[in-house]
Amino acid sequence: MRIDKFLWSVRFYKTRNIAAEEIKKNRIAIGGNVVKSSKEVKIGDIITIRKNQIDYKIKVLQIPPSRLGAKLVPLHVTDMTDKEQYELLKMRKLQQDYYRIKGEGRPTKRDRREIDGYLDPDADGDEVSGEDEWDAFFKDLEAE
């Protein structure tokens, strides 16, 4: 079975096209060698996949006849990924400090004002108009 079809059938990628694109970007290797989409997968191959900024390693146990259900995937591949890689992924997810709950939608007007106030503290409306600043500048010069 072709590598792109294999990765799609064991549910590593949502579509076969996405799997093929990742292969073109040299993110998939078999036995340490970067492969093309047409590479045939054999039982016992160790596939290295770069996804979500970590390196997954899987070993092929069986070649599936077609796309598998999620419960059947462990019968066809074994996960050999280092525990450190999963810890890195967990740490990266924890570093993303979003104050909004995922799926909450776009920022409200209030959120937008808070963001603008954070970026430009003088944007709270208490500014002195341009003419007043101009006059104050010249008064300072006259006082000297």
C-alpha positions as CSV (number, residue, x, y, z in Angstrom):
1,M,0.0,0.0,0.0
2,R,1.2,3.5,-0.8
3,I,2.5,5.6,2.2
4,D,0.0,8.4,1.6
5,K,-2.9,6.0,1.6
6,F,-1.5,4.1,4.6
7,L,-1.3,7.3,6.7
8,W,-4.8,8.2,5.8
9,S,-6.2,4.7,6.5
10,V,-4.6,4.5,10.0
11,R,-6.1,7.9,10.7
12,F,-2.9,9.9,11.0
13,Y,-4.3,12.5,8.5
14,K,-7.9,13.5,7.9
15,T,-7.6,13.2,4.1
16,R,-5.2,11.5,1.7
17,N,-4.5,14.8,0.0
18,I,-3.2,16.3,3.3
19,A,-1.0,13.2,3.8
20,A,0.4,13.6,0.3
21,E,1.2,17.3,1.0
22,E,3.0,16.4,4.2
23,I,5.1,13.9,2.3
24,K,6.0,16.5,-0.3
25,K,7.2,18.8,2.5
26,N,9.6,16.0,3.6
27,R,7.9,15.4,7.0
28,I,7.5,11.6,6.5
29,A,10.4,9.1,6.6
30,I,10.6,5.4,6.5
31,G,13.7,3.9,8.2
32,G,15.3,7.4,8.4
33,N,14.9,8.1,4.6
34,V,12.5,10.7,3.3
35,V,10.0,9.2,0.9
36,K,7.7,10.1,-1.9
37,S,3.9,9.4,-2.0
38,S,4.4,6.3,-4.1
39,K,6.6,4.5,-1.6
40,E,5.2,1.1,-0.7
41,V,4.7,0.4,3.0
42,K,5.7,-3.1,4.3
43,I,5.1,-4.9,7.5
44,G,7.8,-4.1,10.0
45,D,8.6,-0.6,8.6
46,I,9.2,2.1,11.1
47,I,7.6,5.4,10.0
48,T,8.7,8.8,11.4
49,I,6.1,11.5,11.1
50,R,6.7,15.2,11.9
51,K,3.4,16.6,13.0
52,N,2.4,19.3,15.6
53,Q,6.1,20.1,16.1
54,I,6.9,16.6,17.5
55,D,8.2,13.5,15.9
56,Y,5.9,10.5,16.0
57,K,7.3,7.0,15.4
58,I,5.0,4.1,14.4
59,K,5.7,0.5,13.5
60,V,3.6,-1.2,10.9
61,L,2.1,-4.5,12.2
62,Q,-0.4,-5.1,9.4
63,I,-1.5,-3.5,6.1
64,P,-5.1,-2.4,6.4
65,P,-7.5,-3.3,3.5
66,S,-9.1,0.2,3.7
67,R,-9.6,3.1,6.1
68,L,-10.0,1.8,9.7
69,G,-12.2,2.7,12.6
70,A,-10.4,4.4,15.4
71,K,-10.7,1.3,17.6
72,L,-9.0,-0.9,15.0
73,V,-5.9,1.3,14.5
74,P,-3.8,-0.4,17.3
75,L,-4.1,-3.7,15.5
76,H,-2.3,-2.3,12.5
77,V,0.3,0.1,14.0
78,T,2.3,0.4,17.2
79,D,3.2,3.8,18.7
80,M,6.9,4.0,19.4
81,T,7.0,7.7,20.0
82,D,9.3,8.8,22.9
83,K,7.5,10.0,26.1
84,E,9.6,13.2,25.9
85,Q,7.8,14.2,22.6
86,Y,4.4,13.9,24.2
87,E,5.6,16.0,27.2
88,L,6.9,18.7,24.8
89,L,3.4,18.7,23.1
90,K,1.7,19.0,26.5
91,M,4.0,21.9,27.6
92,R,3.4,23.8,24.3
93,K,-0.4,23.5,24.9
94,L,0.0,24.8,28.4
95,Q,2.0,27.8,27.3
96,Q,-0.8,29.1,25.2
97,D,-2.5,31.3,27.7
98,Y,-5.8,32.2,26.1
99,Y,-8.1,34.2,28.3
100,R,-11.0,33.2,26.2
101,I,-12.5,29.8,26.2
102,K,-12.0,28.0,22.8
103,G,-15.1,28.3,20.7
104,E,-16.3,31.4,22.4
105,G,-16.2,33.4,19.2
106,R,-14.9,36.7,18.2
107,P,-13.9,39.4,20.7
108,T,-16.8,41.6,21.9
109,K,-16.6,45.5,21.9
110,R,-15.6,45.4,25.5
111,D,-12.8,42.9,24.7
112,R,-11.7,45.1,21.8
113,R,-11.5,48.2,24.0
114,E,-9.4,46.3,26.6
115,I,-7.0,45.2,23.9
116,D,-6.7,48.7,22.5
117,G,-6.2,50.1,26.0
118,Y,-3.5,47.6,26.6
119,L,-1.7,48.3,23.3
120,D,-2.1,52.1,23.6
121,P,-2.7,53.3,27.2
122,D,-3.4,56.9,26.0
123,A,-6.4,55.7,24.0
124,D,-8.8,55.9,27.0
125,G,-10.2,59.2,25.8
126,D,-8.5,61.5,28.4
127,E,-6.2,62.9,25.7
128,V,-5.4,66.6,25.4
129,S,-6.4,67.9,22.0
130,G,-3.8,68.9,19.5
131,E,-4.3,72.6,19.9
132,D,-3.9,72.5,23.6
133,E,-0.7,70.7,23.3
134,W,0.5,73.2,20.7
135,D,-0.3,76.2,23.0
136,A,1.3,74.4,26.0
137,F,4.5,73.9,24.0
138,F,4.8,77.6,23.2
139,K,3.9,78.7,26.7
140,D,6.8,76.6,28.0
141,L,9.1,78.3,25.4
142,E,7.9,81.8,26.5
143,A,8.5,80.9,30.2
144,E,12.1,80.2,29.4
